[in-house]
Amino acid sequence: MASHTPTTKEQARALLENLPDDATWDDIVYELAARRSIELGLADAEQGRVTDARAVRRELRLRT
């Protein structure tokens, strides 16, 4: 049997259910934005669109 991949709406609903009852709109927006940012980063990593941290530090002329 194939496993069910939750829809975006189902994932958002689960995220909301896990927030405390006194969560503010700002809390909700933050959690949604953080989740989206993480998903985009993971997709980039899966596609090889990453840069080594040492290379970034060199480019920005930061100490290694």
Backbone hydrogen bonds, N-H to C=O, Kabsch-Sander energy under -0.5 kcal/mol:
donor,donor_aa,acceptor,acceptor_aa,energy
11,Q,7,T,-2.5
12,A,8,T,-2.6
13,R,9,K,-2.4
14,A,10,E,-2.3
15,L,11,Q,-2.3
16,L,12,A,-2.5
17,E,13,R,-2.4
18,N,14,A,-1.5
19,L,15,L,-0.5
19,L,16,L,-1.1
23,A,20,P,-1.9
28,I,24,T,-2.1
29,V,25,W,-2.8
30,Y,26,D,-2.6
31,E,27,D,-2.4
32,L,28,I,-2.4
33,A,29,V,-2.7
34,A,30,Y,-2.9
35,R,31,E,-2.3
36,R,32,L,-2.3
37,S,33,A,-2.4
38,I,34,A,-2.4
39,E,35,R,-2.4
40,L,36,R,-2.5
41,G,37,S,-2.2
42,L,38,I,-2.6
43,A,39,E,-2.3
44,D,40,L,-2.4
45,A,41,G,-2.4
46,E,42,L,-2.5
47,Q,43,A,-1.6
48,G,45,A,-1.3
49,R,44,D,-2.8
50,V,48,G,-1.7
56,V,52,D,-1.9
57,R,53,A,-2.6
58,R,54,R,-2.4
59,E,55,A,-2.6
60,L,56,V,-2.4
61,R,58,R,-1.3
62,L,57,R,-3.2
